[in-house]
Amino acid sequence: MMRGLWVAIGFLTRIPVPASAFAAPDGQSRSLPWYPLVGLVVGGLLALLAASLPASMPQLVAGLVLLAWVGLTGGLHLDGLADSADAWIGGMGDRGRTLAIMKDPRSGPAGVVAVVLALLVKFAALSSLLALPPGGARSTSAFLGLLLAPLLARAALAGALLGLPYVREGGIGQALPLASRPACHLALALTVLACLLPALGLPGVPVAWLMPALAALVAAAAIAGLWLRACLVRIGGITGDTCGALAEMVEAGVLVAVALALA
């Protein structure tokens, strides 16, 4: 099972992992249940970075955190967002044309605009969260947003790859749905539980985090549901690019939801 974790870290981030982790033929399939945990690791590193920077400069901190976010993930999902945006507009409702455009490595105007807008929304939400007055559970919800956005985005990926057909022959995600379904279901259940922890009254977990966490969970579920339905209608399933777009949209949506819940 630990090999699956190493594969998930190596695939979803730029954190170095042992090369031997990718040697096993079932490495990719075993990695899927670990996706939410990798998202939590990414969020934890970003939260630690934000906490180490001056609280008096929220916009600068938001920019640096966003830069680290892109660097840590290698822009993997941004590429999928760009390709999906180009394909959805250029495909004009045709399945074959949509898939062909997504396979083209070049980015068109729609893809560039989609990436810019996604980064802009993330930056604005992060700036708003980091500008909250210091002290108390409300201001620390900024770090809650940084934890939940990558966590829920990777959980959405696991759910999509587990539940929907992968339509690209030979694509890297084709082997992922072969993962253990019980392990994936457990990972998704634990993700939901993590969002509900503030309601349990546990020591060190402020109840004030409940509304932002619930808002994040609802936003992630709504965005995932709408996008995956659109993918089913247009191409009959998902591809690696549509999964990348899903991750970016969920991350941005969760940050916005947490910021609005604290407004």
N, C-alpha and C positions, 0 to 999 in steps of 0.2 A: 504493500500500500504506500509506503514512503516513496517508492520510485514514482508513483503517480503524482505525488506532491512536487517532487523535483521537476518532473516534466511540465506540470502546470506552471510552476514558477518560471522555468526556462522559456515557455511558450508565451506567457502573458506579460512578462517583464523582461528587463535587461539585466536582472540580477544574475551573476554567474552561478551556474550549477554544474555538477559533475557530468562530463560528456557521456559517461557510461549509462546515465539515466535514460538516454534516448535509444540505447541499443536494443532494449526489449521490444518485440513486435507489438505487445499489448500496452506499451507505455502511454500512448495517446488515449486509449480507451479508459485506462485507469486514472487518468488525470482529471476527468470531468467532475467527480465529486469534490475535488479540492479547489475548484474555481472560486467559490465564495471565500474560503480561507485566504487565498492569494489576494483577493480584493481587500480583505481586512488588513493584510500585511501592508499593501500599498497605502491604504488609508491611514494606518498607524504611522508609517514613515512620513507621510505628508503632514499629519497632525503634529508629530514631533518637530518637524522643520518649522511649521508655523509658530509653535510655542517657543522656539528658540530665537525668533526674530522679534524686533521691536514692535510692541503692540501699538505704539503711537503712529505707525506708518502703515495703515491697513491696505492701502492700494499697492504699495511697494511689496508688502508681504504677499498679497494675493498674486501679483505678477510673478514673484519668485517661486511660490508654491505651484503655480500653474506651469511654469517652466520645468520644475522638477517633475511634475506629474507627467508631462509629455516625454521627458527624458527617461523616466523610470519605466514607462510602458513602450518606449520606442515609437510612439505615434501609431501603434498597430491598429487601433480602432478608428483613428482619424482617417486613415487610408480607406477603410471600409465605408465610412460615412461619405467621403468624397465620391467614391465609386458608385455608391447607392444613389446619391443625389443626381449624379449625371445620368445614371441608368433610368431612374424613375421619370425624369423629365424627357430625356432623349428617346426612351423606349416607347413613349406614346401609347402605353397600354398593351403593347405586344410582348409576349413572354420571351420569344426567341431573341428579339432585338434588345430587350432589357438585360438578358443574361450575357449577350455578346458585348454590350457596352461595359458591364461590370468587369468583364475579363480584360478589357483594354487597360493597360497600366497608366495611360495618360489621364490627367484630370482636366475636365472642362470647366467653364465658368460656374456652372451650378455646383460642382464639387468644391471649388475654391470658396464660393460664397457660404456653402454649408459649413465648412471647417471654420471659417472666420466667425460666423455667427455662433457656432457652438463654443468656441474659445471665448468670445465676447460675453456670452451669457454666463459661462463659468466664472469669468473674471469679475463680472458685476455682482454675482451672487456671493462669491468669496469675499469681495470687498465689503459688501453689506454685513456679512456675518462677522468679519474681523473688526468692523467698526463699532460693534456693540460695546457699551461701557464695560470696563473690566470689573471682575468680581461677581460671584454668584453663578448659579447654574445656567442662567440665560446667556451669559457671555461665553461660557464653555460649550454651549451648543454649536458654536462655530466649529469646534473640533469634532463634535458629534456628526456634523454634516460631512466633514472630510472623511470620517470613518465609514459612514453609511453609503456615500455615493459610490465608491469603488466596490464595496461589499454587495450592494443590491444590483449593481450593473453586472458583476460576474455571476451572481445568482440567476439573473435573468438570462444570461448566456447558457448556463447549465440547464435551465428549464426549457429554453428554446431548442437546444441541441438534443435534449432528451425526448421532447414531445412532438417535434415537427420533422417532416422528411427533409433530408439534405439532398438538394436537387443537382448539385454540381458533381459530376462523375470524376473521381480521382482527386477531389478536393481534400484539403487537410482535415476538414471537419467530418469527413465521411465515416471515419472509424470511431469518432467520439460517442455516438449514441450506443455503441456496443458496451458502454460502461455498465457497471453494476447498478441496476435501477434502485434497489433498496438503499445503497450508499448515497446515490444522488438525491433520493427523496429525503433521507435523513439530513443531508447537507442543506437542502432547501427549508426543511422544517426548523433546523437550528438557526437559519438566517432570519426567519420570521420571529422566532423566539427572541433573538438578539434585539429586534426592534421593539419587543414588548417588555423587555427587562425593566424599564422605569416603572411599569405598572405593578411590579412585584414587591416594591418597597425594599429592595435589597440594600444593604449598607454600601455607601459610596456611589450609588446610582440615583441621582436626583429625580424626583417625580416630575420636575419641570421639563425633563427631557421627553416626556411621554408624547405630548402633542407634536413636537417636531419629528419624532421618530415615526409616529403614526402617519403624519403628512408625507414623510419620505416613502414609507411603505406603500401608501395609496398611489402616490405619483409614479413609483416604479411599476406597480401592477398595471396602472392605466396605460402608461406609455408602452409597456411591453405588449399588452393585449391589443392595442390599436395597431402598432407596427407589425406584429406577427400576423394579425388578420389581413393587413394590407399585403404582406408577403405571400400569404396563402392565395389570395385572390389574384395577384399579379403573376407569380411564378410557380405557385403550387407548393411552396415550402421555403426553405432558407438556404443561404450560402454563407461563406465566410465573410463576405462584404456586408450582407444584411445583418449579420451578427455584430460586426464592428459598429455599424450604424446604431444598432440597438444599445450597445454598451455606452456609446457617446451620448445618446439621447437620454438614457436613464440617468447617467451621471449628472448631466446638466439639469434634468428635471428634479432630481433629488435635492440638489443644492438650492434650486429656486424654491422648492416646497419648504425646505427647512427655513430659508430666509423669510418667506412669507408667513410661516407659522409663528415667527418671532417678531413680526412687524407690529 
